[in-house]
């Protein structure tokens, strides 16, 4: 019984942390590698920081990288709009660390 309760607590905590992480990208642009095309021309893929993003596309974009402005959340993934050429913004870059060896 204790194991099941703790497992449920960890599952809920994981969902909250994933939601908070994904929410931090709303309003920003991410580079997304689209992998799948579903019904109604919806494309789905991952950003460089492993955020699942879904967007509407006029063309099948499987295996293509596009800039996407994140406009909200839908369940366990982000919803976005594909940014067309000339409508750029600031792309959220993955975190990098510089190490100095002495």
VENHU-V280974 format. One record per pair of residues at least 24 apart in sequence whose C-alpha atoms are under 10 Angstrom apart, sorted by sequence separation. I is the first residue (numbers start at 1). J is the second residue. D is the distance in Angstrom with one decimal. If there is no record, write none. Layout:
i={I | I}
j={J | J}
d={D | D}
//
This chain:
i={36 | 37 | 52 | 53 | 54 | 55 | 56 | 57 | 58 | 67 | 35 | 36 | 37 | 51 | 52 | 53 | 54 | 55 | 56 | 57 | 25 | 34 | 35 | 36 | 51 | 52 | 53 | 54 | 55 | 56 | 34 | 35 | 36 | 51 | 52 | 53 | 54 | 55 | 22 | 33 | 34 | 35 | 53 | 54 | 22 | 33 | 34 | 35 | 21 | 22 | 33 | 34 | 35 | 22 | 32 | 33 | 34 | 46 | 32 | 33 | 34 | 45 | 46 | 18 | 32 | 33 | 44 | 31 | 32 | 33 | 44 | 30 | 31 | 32 | 44 | 30 | 31 | 32 | 44 | 29 | 30 | 31 | 32 | 29 | 30 | 31 | 29 | 30 | 28 | 29 | 30 | 27 | 28 | 29 | 27 | 28 | 29 | 26 | 27 | 28 | 49 | 25 | 26 | 27 | 48 | 49 | 50 | 25 | 26 | 27 | 47 | 48 | 49 | 24 | 25 | 26 | 47 | 48 | 49 | 23 | 25 | 26 | 47 | 48 | 22 | 23 | 25 | 23 | 22 | 23 | 30 | 32 | 22 | 29 | 31 | 26 | 28 | 29 | 30 | 31 | 25 | 26 | 27 | 29 | 30 | 19 | 22 | 23 | 26 | 29 | 19 | 22 | 23 | 19 | 22 | 19 | 18 | 19 | 18 | 19 | 29 | 30 | 29 | 30 | 31 | 15 | 28 | 29 | 30 | 31 | 28 | 29 | 30 | 31 | 28 | 29 | 30 | 28 | 29 | 30 | 25}
j={60 | 61 | 76 | 77 | 78 | 79 | 80 | 81 | 82 | 91 | 60 | 61 | 62 | 76 | 77 | 78 | 79 | 80 | 81 | 82 | 51 | 60 | 61 | 62 | 77 | 78 | 79 | 80 | 81 | 82 | 61 | 62 | 63 | 78 | 79 | 80 | 81 | 82 | 50 | 61 | 62 | 63 | 81 | 82 | 51 | 62 | 63 | 64 | 51 | 52 | 63 | 64 | 65 | 53 | 63 | 64 | 65 | 77 | 64 | 65 | 66 | 77 | 78 | 51 | 65 | 66 | 77 | 65 | 66 | 67 | 78 | 65 | 66 | 67 | 79 | 66 | 67 | 68 | 80 | 66 | 67 | 68 | 69 | 67 | 68 | 69 | 68 | 69 | 68 | 69 | 70 | 68 | 69 | 70 | 69 | 70 | 71 | 69 | 70 | 71 | 92 | 69 | 70 | 71 | 92 | 93 | 94 | 70 | 71 | 72 | 92 | 93 | 94 | 70 | 71 | 72 | 93 | 94 | 95 | 70 | 72 | 73 | 94 | 95 | 70 | 71 | 73 | 72 | 72 | 73 | 80 | 82 | 73 | 80 | 82 | 78 | 80 | 81 | 82 | 83 | 78 | 79 | 80 | 82 | 83 | 73 | 76 | 77 | 80 | 83 | 74 | 77 | 78 | 75 | 78 | 76 | 76 | 77 | 77 | 78 | 88 | 89 | 89 | 90 | 91 | 76 | 89 | 90 | 91 | 92 | 90 | 91 | 92 | 93 | 91 | 92 | 93 | 92 | 93 | 94 | 92}
d={8.5 | 7.4 | 8.0 | 5.8 | 6.2 | 5.9 | 7.9 | 8.5 | 10.0 | 7.8 | 9.7 | 7.9 | 6.6 | 9.5 | 5.1 | 4.7 | 5.0 | 5.0 | 6.8 | 7.4 | 9.0 | 9.2 | 7.6 | 5.6 | 7.1 | 6.2 | 5.7 | 6.1 | 5.6 | 7.5 | 6.1 | 4.8 | 8.0 | 7.4 | 8.7 | 6.6 | 8.5 | 6.8 | 9.8 | 8.7 | 5.3 | 5.3 | 9.6 | 9.6 | 6.7 | 8.1 | 5.5 | 7.6 | 8.7 | 8.6 | 6.3 | 5.6 | 9.3 | 9.6 | 9.8 | 5.6 | 6.2 | 9.6 | 8.0 | 4.3 | 7.7 | 9.8 | 9.8 | 9.3 | 5.3 | 6.7 | 9.4 | 6.4 | 5.5 | 9.0 | 9.7 | 9.9 | 5.6 | 6.2 | 9.4 | 8.2 | 4.5 | 6.7 | 9.9 | 9.9 | 5.6 | 6.2 | 10.0 | 6.4 | 5.4 | 9.0 | 5.3 | 6.5 | 8.3 | 4.2 | 7.4 | 10.0 | 5.6 | 6.1 | 6.4 | 5.7 | 9.3 | 7.8 | 5.4 | 8.1 | 9.4 | 8.9 | 4.9 | 5.8 | 9.3 | 8.5 | 9.9 | 6.4 | 5.5 | 7.9 | 9.7 | 8.0 | 6.1 | 9.8 | 8.6 | 5.7 | 9.9 | 6.6 | 8.6 | 9.2 | 8.6 | 7.9 | 9.3 | 10.0 | 9.5 | 9.7 | 9.6 | 7.5 | 9.0 | 7.0 | 9.2 | 9.4 | 7.5 | 8.8 | 9.7 | 8.0 | 9.6 | 9.2 | 9.7 | 9.9 | 8.4 | 8.8 | 9.2 | 9.2 | 9.7 | 8.4 | 8.5 | 9.5 | 8.7 | 8.3 | 10.0 | 7.3 | 8.0 | 8.7 | 6.7 | 7.1 | 7.9 | 8.5 | 9.3 | 9.5 | 8.6 | 9.7 | 6.8 | 8.5 | 7.1 | 8.4 | 8.0 | 6.2 | 5.4 | 8.0 | 7.1 | 4.8 | 5.5 | 8.7 | 6.9 | 6.0 | 7.7 | 6.6 | 9.3 | 9.6 | 8.1}
//
